[in-house]
């Protein structure tokens, strides 16, 4: 079974991550496998994975939201938005240079 180590993964790699990778980050934070369980972080990663179409992530997000306060859910949602904003430039394709035809 493959392990998921993202401590040294660049933001650009995660910005291009598929829903399964983001889902596994949510599982890692929800279960407390590598550190104490962090439901706010888990909700953030599940939210991002769900945005990429991962149905199980959407289910897990609902499940852990039932254990969180409204303030914690709000914090997780802000963290997901902030993550998207901070990685938007890294995930955006680089535009090809435009050349003018010689007259």
Buried (B, 14 or more C-beta within 10 A) or exposed (E): EEEEEBEEEEEEEBBEBEBBBBBBBBBBBBEEEEEEEBBBBBBBBBBBBBBBEBEBBBEBBEEBBEEBEEEBBEBBBEBBEEBBEEBEEEEEEEEEEEEEEEE
